[in-house]
Every structure is written in C-alpha cells, then in structure tokens.
Amino acid sequence: MNEVIQTILTRRSVRSFQEKQISDEALNDIVEAAKYAPSGMGKQDWHFLVVQNKEIIKKLATAAKEVMTTFPIEHFKKIGSNPAYDPFYGAPTIIISAYEKESASGASNCAAALENMFLAAHSMDISSCWIHILAFAGNDEKVRSILTELGLPENYEISGTAAVGFNSKEAPNAAPRKEGTVTIVK
C-alpha cells in the first residue's frame, strides 16, 4: 500500500500523553507540514502558536474550562467544572491554529493545516489529537488575554488546536466507517 495512504488509514486521535517532549526537529517538521497545507487562493492566512511550557498549557486549560462552565450546553458545563478534566490530555506540546478574521476560507485553511500536522506527526510515531476547546472559548477575555500575551495576533480567530506528544497507552482502534457516505457519478 502507498505510504501516504497507509499513514492516513492508521492515524488515530490519542487522549493520553507521556510527559516526554517531542524533539525540536520533529516540531519543526510538523509545523513546516502545516505551512504547506492548501489554503484558499493561496493566501496562507493562518498563524500557528506553539506552546511547550507545561505551566502555560495548564493556565490555558484552566481558563478555557472556566469559560466552558458558562456555556449553554450542559455537557460543556459538566466537563468544564470537572477538576480532573484536562482538555489537552496531558500533551507536552499544543499547536494552536488561527486565521485572519476577515478570511473567506480561514477555518478551512486551518483544518487542512491541522490535518497535515496530524499526518506528519503520525509518520514520525508521534501522537496527536484535534482539540476544539480554544475555538469555543478563545474569544473570552480570560483565554484571549493569555493568547495575546503569548503572541497570537489580535485580528486572528482560533480554529483548532493540535495536542502533540507520545502516546501513553495503546492507540485506539479505528471506528467502523459509515456506509453510504460516498456517491460516484460517472
């Protein structure tokens, strides 16, 4: 089987990470892969904020969980108020993707970049998970002030976050694929 197809078919979201940090070389390769994702009209209107400081990741998680407790969705309130819940699953690295607020395709561009990150990481035996909490809570002043202090430009909207590190458990099995999701017209 083609190596790229094999990487796509075997990559899984991991929700339990070792404390061991990924190498600078691996991080640079992952971010470089993100920068080569397709983007609407080739604008590359994204920004990637990499955080590898354990205390800052914890500070972001605490602020985001606090915001979650104010959401109208009961599930978010419940997990946000759970002191044991870590929205980044103990990952030693998080990569926050954001796009210019005026971008016509920013969220899609960031989604493509995140997928490139996940596939690049997996190809190096590094695990990852797509996290949405900062996309939901990132505009709240508690969270936004932290992100701005870290260097996220003011006029950027959070899309998604990649939690990246080494899996601390066996990777989960793939869920069965849904039938009837493809129509081919010739």
C-alpha angles and dihedrals in degrees: 000000000000112000094233092049089048090053091050094048096047102042114109135181110254123206102183121061137186117238089240111115122229117245122266088242092055091046091051091049092050093050091044089054088053091053090055094056117117115264132191109275088350091280096139087204095171137109126203119207112195118200121188098158109109094209093050092048088051091048091052091047092050093049093046092048090051089054090048090061088065095053118112091230109093094213091058092048091052098049092040090058093047106104091203095055115106110187090200094048094229095299112166091214131041124184114200115203119205137169138206108275092230093053116123092208104020098124091049092046091052091047090056090047092050091051090051088052092051093049093045091050093048091050087059094047091255118135128225146177132200108237123194103183095100091048087058099038102026097099094054110105092237091060100029094056090057092048093048091049088053092054107268106148115248095236095055128103120213114244108175142321131235114217105205134187145089119314115248094197137036111289113258122251119255116265113244111271116248116248123228096035097116129065119184119197118189 
